[in-house]
Amino acid sequence: MTCIPAKSLLESYVDDELDAAQTAHVAEHLATCASCAALHAQLLELRAGIRAHAPYYNAPAGLRERIQVSVRQADRQARRGAPFWRRMAMAAAILLAVSAAWNIALYRSRISSADLIAQDVFSSHVRSLMGANLVDVPSSDQHTVKPWFNGKLDFSPDVRDFAAQGFPLIGGRIDYVGGRAVAALVYQRRKHLINVFTWPSAVPAGRPELDRNGYHVVYWFTNGMSWWAVSDLNAGEMRQFEDLYRQ
């Protein structure tokens, strides 16, 4: 197994979601690849951090008991030949209770997922600054950077240059966020670097933000695409950059 498929499976590997064959292949690759092993260790650290600090929302007290009581009552009414409208009311009450529990679980899941992606893009930004792989295609020409992604991703990222506004494009690369390949676009603001990660998404992730050790992460969603920007710029300039991309 090479690095590309291994990295795409790492998040599922960490969550024990792979079948036995895939798990064995990824484990074998991690034993021989220092880069993927380091990324695996970072994912484990991120997961531990999320579990330690992410908010959890418990179902209302007595919800399980109320659902069980409603089910028993509906069953008794059905056996006694209760009127149709009463059986429907019972069914609606059960559905409402189950829906409330499901929405609470879904809300908790989406918050945790958004926080995890925020942590992931933050780590990817820091890694890019530490190594020599800041850009795979060094260019300030958006018409050079955009075509470079053709055939490397299953989507075409919206690449823009904001040199006139003080945010020049300096290149792009392929990166990995949330277990998938994404486009990473790199911009500069004076001596500060901005990593912008983007990929198609079915639904927005809310508006999570993460500030850590002087770095800021901002998120926006437009035209079916998720956008995450990370930099050590101040929050005001990061919002200014976001506004440029939203126009």
N, C-alpha and C positions, 0 to 999 in steps of 0.2 A: 504494500500500500504506500502511495506517495503522500506528500504533505497536503496537497489540495483536498482529496477526499477525506483524509484523516482529520483535518481541521474542521471540515464541514460536519463531521460526526462527533466532535469533541463534547459539545454541550449535551447531546443525547447520551454519550458515553458516561459523562459525569452523573447524569440523572438516571442511569441504569435502564435506559429505554431501548437499547439495541438488542438484537437477537444474539445468540451465542456465537455465531460465526463472525458477525461484525465486531462484537466485543473482543474476540480473540485477535482479529486483524488490527484493531486500534491499539490494543495492549502491546502487541508485537512491535508496531511502529513506534510507540512511545518509548520502548526500551532501547531503540536505536537512533532516535531523532531528538537531539537536545532542544531544538527550537520548539517542537510540538510538546515536549515534556514540560518546558517552561510555561507554555500557554495553558497546559492542563493544570499545572500547579496554581496559576493565576485564577483559573475558573473555580477551582476548589476554594481558593481564598475568597473570591467574590461571593460564592454560595454561602460560605460561613458568615461573611459580613452581612449579607441580606437576611439570613436567618436570625442574626443577632440584633439587627437594627430596624428591619422593615416592620411597618405596623400590621397587626393582625386584628381581624374583626370576627368576633364570636357570634354565633347565631343567638337570637333572643332566648332568654331562659324559658324552658318549658316548651320550646317549639316541637321537639321530637314527641313529647307526650301529647300535645294538642293534635298533631297529625295522626298519631295512633288512635286517639279517641275518636277523631272525625271518621277515620276509616272504619272503626268498629260500629259507629252509629250508622254510617251509610250502609254497611252490610246488614245491620239489623232492620233498617227501614226497607231495604230491598226485599229481605226475606218476608217481611210482614205485608208486602204489597203496598207500600206507601205511595201516595200520589206522585205522578211524574214530576210535577214542579218541585216537590220537596226533595226528591232524589237529585234533581238537577242542582238545587241549592247546595245540597251536601257536596256534590261533586265540585261545584265552583269553589266552596270553602277549602276543600282539600287542595285544589289546584293553586289557589291563592297562597296557602301556607307553603306548598312546595316551591312556588315561584319566588317567594320571599327568601327562602333558604338558598335557592339557586343563585339569585341576584347577589346575595351577600358573598357567597363563595366566588362568583365571577368577578365581583369588584375587588376582592382581596387578591385574586389571581392576576388581574390586570395591573394593579398597583405593583405587585411583586415583579411582574414581567417588565414593566417600564423601568423600575429601579435597577433591575439586573442589566437591561440594555444600557442605561446611563452609566453604570459601573464599567460595562464592557467597552463603550466608546472612550471613556476616560482612560482606561488601560491601554487601548490601541493608540491613542494620542501620545501618551507617555512613551510607549515602546518606539513609536516612529521618531521621536526626538532623541532617543538613546542610541539608535542604530544608524546604519547607512541607507536605510530603505524608506526615506521620507517620501520620495517620488520615484515612480517607475518611468514616467514620461515627463521629463523636466521641460516645461514650456509655458510661456505666458500667453500663448495663442489658444483661445478656446476652440478654434477650428482644427487645431492639432490634437488637443487633449481629448475632445469628445470622440473623434473617430478611433482613437487608440483603444477605447473600450470595446469596440465592435468585435464580436466573437469571443470575448473574454468574460462577458456577463450576459445574463438573459434579459437585460433591459438596457436602455440607452439613457444615461444620466443627463440632466440639464446642466450644462457647463457654461458658466458666465465669467466674464472678467470685469472687475470693478476697479480697475486702475485709476480711472478718472475720479472715483470717490475715495481713493486712498486705500483700497483693498485689492492689490494686484494678484492675479492668479499666477502661481509659480509651478503648477504641475498636478499630476494625479497618480494614483496607484490602485491596485486591488488590495482590499483588506478583508477581514472576517469579523462579523459582529452577529451575535445571536445564532451562531452555527451556520451562517450562510455567507457567500461572497458578496461584498458590497463595493460600491465606488467610493473612494476616498479622494476628495479634491482639497488641494492645499493652497491657502491664501496667506498673504503677509500684510501686516499692519505695522509700519515702522520696523522694529526688530522683533515683533511678535508673530508667531505662526498660528494659523487657524486650520485645523483639520475639520473637514465637512464630510460626514458619512451619509450616504443616501442609498435607498433601495425601495422597491415597491412594497406597499403595505395595504391590506384590506381595510383596516380601521385605524383611526388615530390612537395614540397611546396616552391621551390626556395631555398634560403639560408638565412633565417631570423636569426638575432642574437639580443639578448637583454642583455644589461648590466644594472643592477640596484642595488644600495646600496652595491656594492662590489661583487655581484653575476654575473656569466656569464652563458648564455644559448647558446649551440651550437647544430646545426641540421645537420643530413645527411640522405640520402635515399639510400637503397641498397636492391636488391632482393625483391622488392615489399613491403618493410618495412620502416616505418618512425622511426627515432631515435632522441630523444631529451635528451641531457645531461645538468644537472644544478649543479653548485657548486660555492663555493667562492674561488676556485682555480684561479690562474692567467690564462690569456687567452692562454699563451704558453703551459701550462700543460694540459689545456682542449683540445687543438688541438692534443697534444701528445696522450691523451686518445682516441680521435676520430680515430686517425691513427691506433691505436692498434685494434679497432673494425672493421676497414675497411679492414684489412689484411686478 
